[in-house]
Amino acid sequence: MPVTKVVRYRTNPQDAAENVRLIRDVFADLAAGQPDGLRYTSFQLDDGVSFVHVAVLDDGARNPLLDSAAFARFQSGIKDRCADGPVASDVTVIGSYPGQPA
């Protein structure tokens, strides 16, 4: 069964644009490497400073984000960019459309 992780946080207003840039770099790195075993989505909420990341890892798969230089750069200053969080949670998928059955 896949493992789903959700990370939520709020950046300092002056750091939101840099956070977006770093996230885009992560997605560029993923697009270039096309790792298996990961579905990953990031959201910026309409307040402009709140973010939610959702990662779905295939059962038993090593998290490819751990091998990403761009992800390491993103993580390196996250606590300094944050006003609140980050808070990570494992979640249980109840349903997904379209997608895998729960």
Chimera marker file (.cmm) of the C-alpha trace (Angstrom):
<marker_set name="trace">
<marker id="1" x="0.000" y="0.000" z="0.000" r="1" g="1" b="0" radius="0.5"/>
<marker id="2" x="1.402" y="3.442" z="-0.874" r="1" g="1" b="0" radius="0.5"/>
<marker id="3" x="2.525" y="5.816" z="1.867" r="1" g="1" b="0" radius="0.5"/>
<marker id="4" x="1.084" y="9.335" z="1.701" r="1" g="1" b="0" radius="0.5"/>
<marker id="5" x="2.722" y="12.255" z="3.492" r="1" g="1" b="0" radius="0.5"/>
<marker id="6" x="1.379" y="15.794" z="3.807" r="1" g="1" b="0" radius="0.5"/>
<marker id="7" x="3.534" y="18.745" z="4.883" r="1" g="1" b="0" radius="0.5"/>
<marker id="8" x="1.974" y="22.106" z="5.773" r="1" g="1" b="0" radius="0.5"/>
<marker id="9" x="3.637" y="25.389" z="6.650" r="1" g="1" b="0" radius="0.5"/>
<marker id="10" x="3.406" y="29.162" z="6.381" r="1" g="1" b="0" radius="0.5"/>
<marker id="11" x="6.370" y="31.201" z="5.185" r="1" g="1" b="0" radius="0.5"/>
<marker id="12" x="7.347" y="34.680" z="6.218" r="1" g="1" b="0" radius="0.5"/>
<marker id="13" x="5.837" y="37.078" z="3.650" r="1" g="1" b="0" radius="0.5"/>
<marker id="14" x="9.270" y="38.198" z="2.428" r="1" g="1" b="0" radius="0.5"/>
<marker id="15" x="10.295" y="34.557" z="1.827" r="1" g="1" b="0" radius="0.5"/>
<marker id="16" x="7.280" y="33.284" z="-0.138" r="1" g="1" b="0" radius="0.5"/>
<marker id="17" x="8.679" y="34.072" z="-3.610" r="1" g="1" b="0" radius="0.5"/>
<marker id="18" x="11.994" y="32.368" z="-2.800" r="1" g="1" b="0" radius="0.5"/>
<marker id="19" x="10.086" y="29.357" z="-1.495" r="1" g="1" b="0" radius="0.5"/>
<marker id="20" x="8.152" y="29.131" z="-4.784" r="1" g="1" b="0" radius="0.5"/>
<marker id="21" x="11.408" y="29.337" z="-6.745" r="1" g="1" b="0" radius="0.5"/>
<marker id="22" x="12.954" y="26.534" z="-4.713" r="1" g="1" b="0" radius="0.5"/>
<marker id="23" x="9.851" y="24.354" z="-5.152" r="1" g="1" b="0" radius="0.5"/>
<marker id="24" x="9.937" y="24.908" z="-8.918" r="1" g="1" b="0" radius="0.5"/>
<marker id="25" x="13.587" y="23.832" z="-8.900" r="1" g="1" b="0" radius="0.5"/>
<marker id="26" x="12.577" y="20.579" z="-7.179" r="1" g="1" b="0" radius="0.5"/>
<marker id="27" x="9.988" y="19.879" z="-9.866" r="1" g="1" b="0" radius="0.5"/>
<marker id="28" x="12.506" y="20.658" z="-12.616" r="1" g="1" b="0" radius="0.5"/>
<marker id="29" x="14.915" y="18.199" z="-11.000" r="1" g="1" b="0" radius="0.5"/>
<marker id="30" x="12.193" y="15.541" z="-10.792" r="1" g="1" b="0" radius="0.5"/>
<marker id="31" x="11.197" y="16.122" z="-14.415" r="1" g="1" b="0" radius="0.5"/>
<marker id="32" x="14.803" y="15.684" z="-15.518" r="1" g="1" b="0" radius="0.5"/>
<marker id="33" x="15.383" y="12.511" z="-13.504" r="1" g="1" b="0" radius="0.5"/>
<marker id="34" x="11.867" y="11.023" z="-13.752" r="1" g="1" b="0" radius="0.5"/>
<marker id="35" x="12.255" y="8.843" z="-10.637" r="1" g="1" b="0" radius="0.5"/>
<marker id="36" x="9.908" y="5.924" z="-10.134" r="1" g="1" b="0" radius="0.5"/>
<marker id="37" x="7.838" y="5.344" z="-7.034" r="1" g="1" b="0" radius="0.5"/>
<marker id="38" x="6.809" y="8.945" z="-6.326" r="1" g="1" b="0" radius="0.5"/>
<marker id="39" x="3.812" y="11.147" z="-7.007" r="1" g="1" b="0" radius="0.5"/>
<marker id="40" x="4.405" y="14.648" z="-5.649" r="1" g="1" b="0" radius="0.5"/>
<marker id="41" x="2.298" y="17.801" z="-5.666" r="1" g="1" b="0" radius="0.5"/>
<marker id="42" x="2.849" y="21.200" z="-4.061" r="1" g="1" b="0" radius="0.5"/>
<marker id="43" x="0.222" y="23.869" z="-3.472" r="1" g="1" b="0" radius="0.5"/>
<marker id="44" x="0.480" y="27.554" z="-2.609" r="1" g="1" b="0" radius="0.5"/>
<marker id="45" x="-2.678" y="28.689" z="-0.846" r="1" g="1" b="0" radius="0.5"/>
<marker id="46" x="-4.471" y="31.879" z="-1.805" r="1" g="1" b="0" radius="0.5"/>
<marker id="47" x="-2.976" y="33.812" z="1.131" r="1" g="1" b="0" radius="0.5"/>
<marker id="48" x="0.331" y="33.610" z="-0.780" r="1" g="1" b="0" radius="0.5"/>
<marker id="49" x="2.353" y="32.408" z="2.220" r="1" g="1" b="0" radius="0.5"/>
<marker id="50" x="0.838" y="29.015" z="3.094" r="1" g="1" b="0" radius="0.5"/>
<marker id="51" x="2.008" y="25.857" z="1.358" r="1" g="1" b="0" radius="0.5"/>
<marker id="52" x="0.958" y="22.216" z="1.294" r="1" g="1" b="0" radius="0.5"/>
<marker id="53" x="3.033" y="19.390" z="-0.188" r="1" g="1" b="0" radius="0.5"/>
<marker id="54" x="1.613" y="15.918" z="-0.819" r="1" g="1" b="0" radius="0.5"/>
<marker id="55" x="3.943" y="13.000" z="-1.561" r="1" g="1" b="0" radius="0.5"/>
<marker id="56" x="2.717" y="9.517" z="-2.376" r="1" g="1" b="0" radius="0.5"/>
<marker id="57" x="5.432" y="6.868" z="-2.241" r="1" g="1" b="0" radius="0.5"/>
<marker id="58" x="4.959" y="3.404" z="-3.668" r="1" g="1" b="0" radius="0.5"/>
<marker id="59" x="4.990" y="0.691" z="-1.040" r="1" g="1" b="0" radius="0.5"/>
<marker id="60" x="8.561" y="-0.080" z="-0.068" r="1" g="1" b="0" radius="0.5"/>
<marker id="61" x="10.006" y="2.548" z="-2.404" r="1" g="1" b="0" radius="0.5"/>
<marker id="62" x="12.897" y="4.729" z="-1.312" r="1" g="1" b="0" radius="0.5"/>
<marker id="63" x="11.890" y="8.385" z="-1.385" r="1" g="1" b="0" radius="0.5"/>
<marker id="64" x="13.550" y="9.805" z="-4.534" r="1" g="1" b="0" radius="0.5"/>
<marker id="65" x="13.368" y="13.307" z="-3.045" r="1" g="1" b="0" radius="0.5"/>
<marker id="66" x="16.164" y="12.267" z="-0.702" r="1" g="1" b="0" radius="0.5"/>
<marker id="67" x="18.457" y="11.964" z="-3.740" r="1" g="1" b="0" radius="0.5"/>
<marker id="68" x="17.506" y="15.353" z="-5.220" r="1" g="1" b="0" radius="0.5"/>
<marker id="69" x="20.032" y="18.185" z="-4.894" r="1" g="1" b="0" radius="0.5"/>
<marker id="70" x="17.240" y="20.696" z="-5.506" r="1" g="1" b="0" radius="0.5"/>
<marker id="71" x="15.177" y="19.180" z="-2.693" r="1" g="1" b="0" radius="0.5"/>
<marker id="72" x="18.195" y="19.389" z="-0.381" r="1" g="1" b="0" radius="0.5"/>
<marker id="73" x="18.525" y="23.110" z="-1.225" r="1" g="1" b="0" radius="0.5"/>
<marker id="74" x="14.785" y="23.590" z="-0.601" r="1" g="1" b="0" radius="0.5"/>
<marker id="75" x="14.996" y="21.875" z="2.788" r="1" g="1" b="0" radius="0.5"/>
<marker id="76" x="18.221" y="23.557" z="3.887" r="1" g="1" b="0" radius="0.5"/>
<marker id="77" x="16.563" y="26.863" z="4.794" r="1" g="1" b="0" radius="0.5"/>
<marker id="78" x="12.941" y="25.904" z="5.272" r="1" g="1" b="0" radius="0.5"/>
<marker id="79" x="12.822" y="26.627" z="9.004" r="1" g="1" b="0" radius="0.5"/>
<marker id="80" x="14.277" y="30.118" z="8.443" r="1" g="1" b="0" radius="0.5"/>
<marker id="81" x="11.686" y="30.821" z="5.721" r="1" g="1" b="0" radius="0.5"/>
<marker id="82" x="8.778" y="29.647" z="7.903" r="1" g="1" b="0" radius="0.5"/>
<marker id="83" x="6.606" y="31.654" z="10.234" r="1" g="1" b="0" radius="0.5"/>
<marker id="84" x="4.760" y="28.426" z="11.204" r="1" g="1" b="0" radius="0.5"/>
<marker id="85" x="5.769" y="24.816" z="10.693" r="1" g="1" b="0" radius="0.5"/>
<marker id="86" x="6.606" y="22.810" z="8.803" r="1" g="1" b="0" radius="0.5"/>
<marker id="87" x="4.316" y="20.104" z="10.131" r="1" g="1" b="0" radius="0.5"/>
<marker id="88" x="4.517" y="16.679" z="8.466" r="1" g="1" b="0" radius="0.5"/>
<marker id="89" x="1.801" y="14.057" z="8.782" r="1" g="1" b="0" radius="0.5"/>
<marker id="90" x="1.265" y="10.574" z="7.458" r="1" g="1" b="0" radius="0.5"/>
<marker id="91" x="-2.268" y="10.382" z="6.090" r="1" g="1" b="0" radius="0.5"/>
<marker id="92" x="-4.657" y="7.658" z="5.011" r="1" g="1" b="0" radius="0.5"/>
<marker id="93" x="-6.229" y="8.044" z="1.581" r="1" g="1" b="0" radius="0.5"/>
<marker id="94" x="-9.980" y="7.569" z="1.785" r="1" g="1" b="0" radius="0.5"/>
<marker id="95" x="-10.608" y="8.123" z="-1.897" r="1" g="1" b="0" radius="0.5"/>
<marker id="96" x="-8.974" y="9.530" z="-4.994" r="1" g="1" b="0" radius="0.5"/>
<marker id="97" x="-10.497" y="10.431" z="-8.343" r="1" g="1" b="0" radius="0.5"/>
<marker id="98" x="-9.241" y="9.470" z="-10.775" r="1" g="1" b="0" radius="0.5"/>
<marker id="99" x="-6.686" y="7.270" z="-9.237" r="1" g="1" b="0" radius="0.5"/>
<marker id="100" x="-5.987" y="4.251" z="-7.202" r="1" g="1" b="0" radius="0.5"/>
<marker id="101" x="-8.665" y="2.716" z="-5.004" r="1" g="1" b="0" radius="0.5"/>
<marker id="102" x="-8.386" y="3.515" z="-1.314" r="1" g="1" b="0" radius="0.5"/>
<link id1="1" id2="2" r="1" g="1" b="0" radius="0.2"/>
<link id1="2" id2="3" r="1" g="1" b="0" radius="0.2"/>
<link id1="3" id2="4" r="1" g="1" b="0" radius="0.2"/>
<link id1="4" id2="5" r="1" g="1" b="0" radius="0.2"/>
<link id1="5" id2="6" r="1" g="1" b="0" radius="0.2"/>
<link id1="6" id2="7" r="1" g="1" b="0" radius="0.2"/>
<link id1="7" id2="8" r="1" g="1" b="0" radius="0.2"/>
<link id1="8" id2="9" r="1" g="1" b="0" radius="0.2"/>
<link id1="9" id2="10" r="1" g="1" b="0" radius="0.2"/>
<link id1="10" id2="11" r="1" g="1" b="0" radius="0.2"/>
<link id1="11" id2="12" r="1" g="1" b="0" radius="0.2"/>
<link id1="12" id2="13" r="1" g="1" b="0" radius="0.2"/>
<link id1="13" id2="14" r="1" g="1" b="0" radius="0.2"/>
<link id1="14" id2="15" r="1" g="1" b="0" radius="0.2"/>
<link id1="15" id2="16" r="1" g="1" b="0" radius="0.2"/>
<link id1="16" id2="17" r="1" g="1" b="0" radius="0.2"/>
<link id1="17" id2="18" r="1" g="1" b="0" radius="0.2"/>
<link id1="18" id2="19" r="1" g="1" b="0" radius="0.2"/>
<link id1="19" id2="20" r="1" g="1" b="0" radius="0.2"/>
<link id1="20" id2="21" r="1" g="1" b="0" radius="0.2"/>
<link id1="21" id2="22" r="1" g="1" b="0" radius="0.2"/>
<link id1="22" id2="23" r="1" g="1" b="0" radius="0.2"/>
<link id1="23" id2="24" r="1" g="1" b="0" radius="0.2"/>
<link id1="24" id2="25" r="1" g="1" b="0" radius="0.2"/>
<link id1="25" id2="26" r="1" g="1" b="0" radius="0.2"/>
<link id1="26" id2="27" r="1" g="1" b="0" radius="0.2"/>
<link id1="27" id2="28" r="1" g="1" b="0" radius="0.2"/>
<link id1="28" id2="29" r="1" g="1" b="0" radius="0.2"/>
<link id1="29" id2="30" r="1" g="1" b="0" radius="0.2"/>
<link id1="30" id2="31" r="1" g="1" b="0" radius="0.2"/>
<link id1="31" id2="32" r="1" g="1" b="0" radius="0.2"/>
<link id1="32" id2="33" r="1" g="1" b="0" radius="0.2"/>
<link id1="33" id2="34" r="1" g="1" b="0" radius="0.2"/>
<link id1="34" id2="35" r="1" g="1" b="0" radius="0.2"/>
<link id1="35" id2="36" r="1" g="1" b="0" radius="0.2"/>
<link id1="36" id2="37" r="1" g="1" b="0" radius="0.2"/>
<link id1="37" id2="38" r="1" g="1" b="0" radius="0.2"/>
<link id1="38" id2="39" r="1" g="1" b="0" radius="0.2"/>
<link id1="39" id2="40" r="1" g="1" b="0" radius="0.2"/>
<link id1="40" id2="41" r="1" g="1" b="0" radius="0.2"/>
<link id1="41" id2="42" r="1" g="1" b="0" radius="0.2"/>
<link id1="42" id2="43" r="1" g="1" b="0" radius="0.2"/>
<link id1="43" id2="44" r="1" g="1" b="0" radius="0.2"/>
<link id1="44" id2="45" r="1" g="1" b="0" radius="0.2"/>
<link id1="45" id2="46" r="1" g="1" b="0" radius="0.2"/>
<link id1="46" id2="47" r="1" g="1" b="0" radius="0.2"/>
<link id1="47" id2="48" r="1" g="1" b="0" radius="0.2"/>
<link id1="48" id2="49" r="1" g="1" b="0" radius="0.2"/>
<link id1="49" id2="50" r="1" g="1" b="0" radius="0.2"/>
<link id1="50" id2="51" r="1" g="1" b="0" radius="0.2"/>
<link id1="51" id2="52" r="1" g="1" b="0" radius="0.2"/>
<link id1="52" id2="53" r="1" g="1" b="0" radius="0.2"/>
<link id1="53" id2="54" r="1" g="1" b="0" radius="0.2"/>
<link id1="54" id2="55" r="1" g="1" b="0" radius="0.2"/>
<link id1="55" id2="56" r="1" g="1" b="0" radius="0.2"/>
<link id1="56" id2="57" r="1" g="1" b="0" radius="0.2"/>
<link id1="57" id2="58" r="1" g="1" b="0" radius="0.2"/>
<link id1="58" id2="59" r="1" g="1" b="0" radius="0.2"/>
<link id1="59" id2="60" r="1" g="1" b="0" radius="0.2"/>
<link id1="60" id2="61" r="1" g="1" b="0" radius="0.2"/>
<link id1="61" id2="62" r="1" g="1" b="0" radius="0.2"/>
<link id1="62" id2="63" r="1" g="1" b="0" radius="0.2"/>
<link id1="63" id2="64" r="1" g="1" b="0" radius="0.2"/>
<link id1="64" id2="65" r="1" g="1" b="0" radius="0.2"/>
<link id1="65" id2="66" r="1" g="1" b="0" radius="0.2"/>
<link id1="66" id2="67" r="1" g="1" b="0" radius="0.2"/>
<link id1="67" id2="68" r="1" g="1" b="0" radius="0.2"/>
<link id1="68" id2="69" r="1" g="1" b="0" radius="0.2"/>
<link id1="69" id2="70" r="1" g="1" b="0" radius="0.2"/>
<link id1="70" id2="71" r="1" g="1" b="0" radius="0.2"/>
<link id1="71" id2="72" r="1" g="1" b="0" radius="0.2"/>
<link id1="72" id2="73" r="1" g="1" b="0" radius="0.2"/>
<link id1="73" id2="74" r="1" g="1" b="0" radius="0.2"/>
<link id1="74" id2="75" r="1" g="1" b="0" radius="0.2"/>
<link id1="75" id2="76" r="1" g="1" b="0" radius="0.2"/>
<link id1="76" id2="77" r="1" g="1" b="0" radius="0.2"/>
<link id1="77" id2="78" r="1" g="1" b="0" radius="0.2"/>
<link id1="78" id2="79" r="1" g="1" b="0" radius="0.2"/>
<link id1="79" id2="80" r="1" g="1" b="0" radius="0.2"/>
<link id1="80" id2="81" r="1" g="1" b="0" radius="0.2"/>
<link id1="81" id2="82" r="1" g="1" b="0" radius="0.2"/>
<link id1="82" id2="83" r="1" g="1" b="0" radius="0.2"/>
<link id1="83" id2="84" r="1" g="1" b="0" radius="0.2"/>
<link id1="84" id2="85" r="1" g="1" b="0" radius="0.2"/>
<link id1="85" id2="86" r="1" g="1" b="0" radius="0.2"/>
<link id1="86" id2="87" r="1" g="1" b="0" radius="0.2"/>
<link id1="87" id2="88" r="1" g="1" b="0" radius="0.2"/>
<link id1="88" id2="89" r="1" g="1" b="0" radius="0.2"/>
<link id1="89" id2="90" r="1" g="1" b="0" radius="0.2"/>
<link id1="90" id2="91" r="1" g="1" b="0" radius="0.2"/>
<link id1="91" id2="92" r="1" g="1" b="0" radius="0.2"/>
<link id1="92" id2="93" r="1" g="1" b="0" radius="0.2"/>
<link id1="93" id2="94" r="1" g="1" b="0" radius="0.2"/>
<link id1="94" id2="95" r="1" g="1" b="0" radius="0.2"/>
<link id1="95" id2="96" r="1" g="1" b="0" radius="0.2"/>
<link id1="96" id2="97" r="1" g="1" b="0" radius="0.2"/>
<link id1="97" id2="98" r="1" g="1" b="0" radius="0.2"/>
<link id1="98" id2="99" r="1" g="1" b="0" radius="0.2"/>
<link id1="99" id2="100" r="1" g="1" b="0" radius="0.2"/>
<link id1="100" id2="101" r="1" g="1" b="0" radius="0.2"/>
<link id1="101" id2="102" r="1" g="1" b="0" radius="0.2"/>
</marker_set>
